[in-house]
Amino acid sequence: MYCPQCQVEYRDGFTECSDCRVPLLPGTATLDPDPFDPALELVVVLETNDPVQLSMAQGLLEDAGIPFFVLGQVATLVQGVDGFLHKWERVQVPRDREAEARELLEELLEPVPEDAAEEEA
């Protein structure tokens, strides 16, 4: 028995995943092979020191199913200690998904004109 969501295996007699609260399936979990190809070239599509912008970008990429890697996340730990340190972080995606990622992040990266910001307020 295993959970189709989290892939955790259970002994016979269990019917529901204790974490996901979904019915268990018979058999054993089949883990998908890791889709990451270490030979795949990564390119930077975003450089930011704004944690909100970084979080929004990560959410957009996750929703689109675009794999990404963030360089500089260790610096986030240091920033948590000293909020005045604004370390730059770089979001990288595989080169074959670069155009899609840039198009997705384009609206996030465009600054809002001051006139438009004042009209919305």
C-alpha positions in Angstrom: 0.0 0.0 0.0 1.3 3.5 -0.8 0.1 7.1 -1.0 -0.3 8.3 -4.6 0.5 11.9 -3.5 3.6 11.6 -1.3 4.7 8.1 -2.4 5.1 6.9 1.2 4.6 3.2 1.6 2.3 1.7 4.3 1.8 -1.8 5.8 -1.3 -3.8 4.9 -4.3 -2.8 6.9 -3.9 1.0 6.4 -6.4 2.6 4.1 -5.5 6.3 4.2 -2.3 8.4 4.2 -1.9 9.9 7.6 -0.3 13.1 6.1 -2.2 13.6 2.8 -5.5 12.2 3.9 -6.0 10.4 0.6 -6.9 6.7 0.0 -3.9 4.4 -0.4 -3.3 2.4 -3.5 -2.3 -1.3 -3.6 1.3 -2.2 -4.6 4.5 -0.3 -4.1 5.3 3.3 -5.0 7.0 3.9 -8.4 9.3 6.8 -8.1 9.7 8.8 -11.3 13.3 9.2 -12.4 14.8 12.6 -11.6 14.0 14.8 -14.5 17.1 17.0 -13.9 19.9 16.4 -16.4 23.2 17.5 -14.9 24.6 18.0 -18.4 21.9 20.6 -19.1 23.3 24.1 -19.2 21.6 26.6 -16.8 21.1 30.2 -17.6 20.2 33.1 -15.3 16.8 34.6 -15.9 16.5 36.7 -12.8 18.8 38.5 -10.5 17.2 40.2 -7.5 17.7 41.1 -3.8 14.0 41.5 -3.3 12.6 38.5 -1.4 9.1 39.2 -2.5 10.1 39.3 -6.2 12.1 36.1 -5.7 9.1 34.3 -4.1 6.8 35.5 -6.9 9.2 34.3 -9.6 9.6 30.9 -7.9 5.8 30.5 -7.7 5.4 31.4 -11.4 8.1 29.0 -12.5 6.7 26.2 -10.3 3.2 26.7 -11.6 4.5 26.5 -15.2 6.5 23.3 -14.4 9.8 25.0 -15.2 12.6 23.5 -13.2 14.8 26.2 -11.6 17.8 26.6 -9.2 18.5 29.6 -7.0 22.1 30.7 -6.5 22.7 32.6 -3.3 20.1 31.0 -1.1 22.8 30.4 1.6 23.0 34.2 1.8 19.3 34.2 2.8 20.3 32.5 6.1 22.7 35.3 6.8 20.1 37.9 5.8 17.7 36.3 8.3 20.3 37.2 11.0 20.9 40.7 9.7 17.9 42.1 7.9 20.0 45.0 6.5 22.0 42.6 4.3 20.3 42.4 1.0 22.2 39.6 -0.8 21.6 39.1 -4.5 20.1 35.8 -5.6 20.1 34.4 -9.2 17.3 32.2 -10.6 18.6 29.8 -13.2 16.6 27.6 -15.6 17.7 25.0 -18.2 18.7 26.7 -21.5 15.9 24.9 -23.4 13.3 26.6 -21.1 14.9 30.0 -21.0 12.6 31.7 -23.5 9.5 30.4 -21.8 10.8 31.4 -18.3 11.7 34.9 -19.6 8.3 35.4 -21.1 6.7 34.2 -17.9 8.8 36.6 -15.7 8.6 39.6 -18.1 5.5 41.1 -16.4 7.1 40.6 -13.0 10.3 42.4 -14.0 8.7 45.4 -15.8 8.6 48.4 -13.5 5.1 49.9 -13.0 5.1 53.5 -14.5 4.5 56.1 -11.7 1.4 57.4 -13.5 -0.2 54.0 -13.5 0.7 53.4 -9.9 -0.9 56.7 -8.9 -4.1 55.9 -10.9 -4.5 52.6 -9.2 -4.3 54.2 -5.7 
